[in-house]
């Protein structure tokens, strides 16, 4: 099967490579671009440090995640039925229809929520009362979607345990529902926060996906392995245009979807402990913002010069490519550590 998966990586890479430049041109024509803005935090206070380091990024097309989602979805929907009717052996840890359904429900539902948010921001509908959603309302929607996913995984698929390295499976019972919900919502937002520098989030995601691709192959789960092969190939092609200086950004349509989807894949594989290791860069970025907000609200002072943490490094004088490349190196080491724990 590994030859098939490698071929699918290349196929998804070539497909996305052919489509990405025309897609960028479409985004320009639609004016789906990052706007010049005076960024406000959750308390409507100015964020001058963010604006200082990100003002030059205005005008860059946003919404590249939509292309990746479309390519992966269409290729999977085309190729997976062909595999089922061929002589290739397909194995899965769950009923295949349920597994494929919940992966793509997560992939697409969070994408639609992110796309709606992108449309509001980049066409300024949030200033005209066009069904605008406040941050708290978007969080409620994410929780609602994630609760549905957690209930489905628990009651429909019977997944309510995790594997602890060197110990084995540990049953969670009904506690799996709030835990899975928190992990999906957390990673959706942590990934979104990480998507602030050219190539940062996508490069780290590529490394993480390779780690979970190895784990899925080790678990002999064909649908997840096929999905990850297509996702990796499309992401590599996109990353070529996302590294510094970026010609296209994911947008919320991609960042919310990708964060939530890697979480559900880890849940289905029972690899939440490796997820915490492999996904540590996303967690650090997200928690640095959460700690900063908490401290400003309750203690009226900052913990970090700027948040998320990559802004602190920029303020300290680190150049953007330096931050990203060193984050990738950290991601590689964490992925190796996560794999080491995950295969035990």
N, C-alpha and C positions, 0 to 999 in steps of 0.2 A: 504493500500500500504506500510505502514511503515514496516510491517513484511517482505514483499518481499524485500524491499531495504536492511534491516538488513541482510537478508539471502544472498543477493548478495555481501554485504561487506565481509561476512565470506567466501563465495565461492571464491571471487577474492583473499582474503588473503591466503586461502589454496592453490589455484592454483599457486600463485607467490611463496609461501613458498616451494613448491615442486620443482619449476624450478630454484630458485635463486642460489643454490649451484652449480648445474651443469653448469649454465650460467657463474658463476664466474670462474669455471675451464676452460670453453671455452675461456674466455677472457685471462686467463693466457697462454693457448696454442697459441692463436693468437698474444700474446705479446701486447695486447691492454691495456697497463699499463702506468701510469704516469711516465714520463721520468725524469731523473736528468737533470736539466737545470739551466742556468743562465738567470733569467727572466728579460725581458726588458719591459719598459713602451712604450707608444705610440710615444715617442720621441727617442726610442732606447737607453734610459738611464738605467743603472742597477737599480734593486730594491732589495737591500741587505736585507731589513727588511722582505720582502715577502719570499725571499730564506731562511732566517734564520729560520723562523717558519714553513716552508713547505717542507724543504729538506727531512725530515724523512718520508714524504708521498709518495716519489718516489717508484715505484714498485707496488702501489695499482692499481688494475684493474679499468678502467674507461669505462663507457658506459652502466651503469646500467639502465639509462633512457630508453634505447631501449627495455629492457625486460618489463618494466611497460607499455610502449606504445603498444607493441605487445599483451600483456595479455589483456589490456583494450579494444583494438580494436577488437581482435578476439572474446572475450566474448560478447561484445556489438553486434557485427555483428551476433552472434549466438543466443543470448537471446532475443534481441529486436523484431525480426520477430516472435518469438514464442509468445511473449506477444500480438502482434497485432492480431494473429490468435486465441488467447484464449478469455476468457470472461472477462479478466481484462480491466477495463476502462483506456484508455490512453487520457490524455489531454495535450495540448501544447498551448503556447502563439502565435505560428507561424504555418505556414504550416510545418508539421513534417519533410518532406524530405529536405526542405531548412535548417531547424534548425540543423538536424543531419549532413548534408553536410558541413555546415560552421564550426561546432565544430570540425569535424574530418579533414577538410582541414587545419585548424589552427594547430591542434594537430600534424598532420603528416608533413606538409610543413616546419614548423619550426624545427621539428625533423630531417628532411633530411638535412636542412642547417647546423644544429649543428653536425650531423654525418659526413658530409663532412669536417667540420672544425676539428673534432676530428681525422679523418683519416689523414689529412694533418699534424697535430701536432705530433701524436704518431708514425707515420711511416716516419716522417721527409721528406715528399714529398714537403713541403713548402721550403725546402732547395735545392731541385733538379729541381725546375721549373715545378712541376707537377700541372699545372693549379692553382697555389697558388692565394689566394685572400688576399688583404690587408684589414685591419680593416675597412677602409672607404668603400670598395667594399661590405663587408658583411653587413654593415649598409644600403647601398643602396638597397641590396636585401631584407633586412628586411622591409624597407619602402615600396618597391614595392609590396611585399606580403601583407603587412598590408593595403595598399591602396586598393588592390583588395577586401580584406575582408570588409573594411569599405564601399566601393561602393556596394557590395553585400548586406550587412546588411541594408544599407539605401534604395536602390532602389528596391531590390528584396524582402526584408522582411518588409520594411516600418518602420524600427526602426531608428528614428532620434530624440529621446528625452531622457531625464533622469528624474528620480524621485528625487526631493529635499525633504528631511525629513521635515515634518510638513507643506509643501507647496503643494506637489503633482507633477504632470508631467509638465516639462518645455520643449517646443519644441526647437530644435536646428537648424532645417532646414539643409541647406547644410554645416553648421559649424560642424555638427556631423562627417563628413568625416575626416577633419584634426584632430579633437579631438580624434576620435576612433583610427586613425592611430598612433597618438602620444602615446596613452595609451598602445596599443598593443606592439609597439616597445620599449617603456619605460619599461614595466614590463618584457618583454623578457630579456632585458639586466640587469635590476635591479636584477632579480632572478639569472641570471648567475653570477653576481658579488657577491651575497650573498652566493653562493655555494662555500665557501672557507674554512669552518670548518666542521669537522665531525658532521653530523646530523643537522647543522644549518638551511640550506634552506629547507630540507625535513621535519623537525619537524615543522617549521613555516608554510610550505605549508599544512601539515596535519591539523593543527589548522584552517587555512583559509578555507580549503575545507569543514570542518565540518560546519563552519559558512555559507558558500554559499549553502551547502546541505540543511540546515534548511531553508534558504531563497527560494530555488527552490521548496521545499515541500510546503512552505507557498504560493508560486505562482502557485501551482498545475501544474508544468511543468514536465511531466513524462520523456521525453528524457534526460533533464539535470539532473534530480534526479537520473535516472538510470546510466548515465555516471559517475556522481560524486560518487555514491555508489561503482562502480567497481574501480574507480581511488583511492578512499580512502583505500579500502581493499588491493589493490596491493601495495600502498605506505607504508602502515603499515608493510607489510612483508619485503619490501625493507629496511625500516628504521631500522629494527632489525640489519641488516648487515652494516648500514651506520653510526650508532652512534659510538662514540669514543671507541676504535680505529677502524676506518672504514676499512671494508674488501672490499668495493666497493664504487665507486663514480658514480654520475649521468652522468658526462660528458656534453659537450655542447648539445649533442643529447637530453638529458633530460631537462637541465636547460632552454634552449631557448624555447623549446616546452611548458614546464609547465608554464613559466611566461606568454607567449602569450596566452595560453589556459585559464588560470584563468581570464585574462583580457577580452577575448571574452565572457566568461560565465557571468561576471559582466555586460557587455554591453547588452547582450541578456536579462538579468533579469532587466535591467534598474537600476542597483545598483552601479553606479560609486562612489557615496559618501561613501557607506560602503566599497567599494574596497580601497579607499584612507585611510580609518581607519584600516581595517583588514590587508591591505598590507603595512602599514606604515613601518614595519621593512625593507622590501625590498626597499622602497623608500629612507629611511635613508641611507642604505648601498650604493645604487646607486648614490644618490646625493652627498654623502661624496667623492666618487671617482670623480664625475664630477666637484665639487668645487675645489678639489685638482688639477686636471688637468688644469682647467681654471686659477687658481692662479699661477701655475708654468709657464704657457705659457705667461701670460700677466703681471704678477707682479714679476716673477722670485723668488718666495718664496712659502713655504708650509703653508697651513692653519692648517693641522693636522700633527702630527708626522709621521703618515702613513695612507694610505687609501686603501681599505674601512675602515670603522670605527672599525670593529672587529680587524684589525691589530693594530690600536692605543691602543685598550684594551690589546692586547697581549704584546705590547711593554711596557705598564704600569705595566705588571707583572701578569695579569689575566691568569689563566690556561684555556685551551681550553674548557673543560667540563663546567667550571663555566660560561664562556661567553655564551655558547649554552643554558644551562639550564635557565639562567636568560632571555635570548632572548625568549625562549619558554613561560616563565611566562608573559613577556610583551605581547607576541602574544596572549595569552589567554585573558588577560584583554582587549586588543584592539579588539579581535573578539567579546567579549561580548558587548562592546560599539558599534561596527559596526552593530551587530544584533539588538541592541536596536534602532539604527537609521533606520535600514533597514526595520523593520516591522511596522514603523509608517507611 
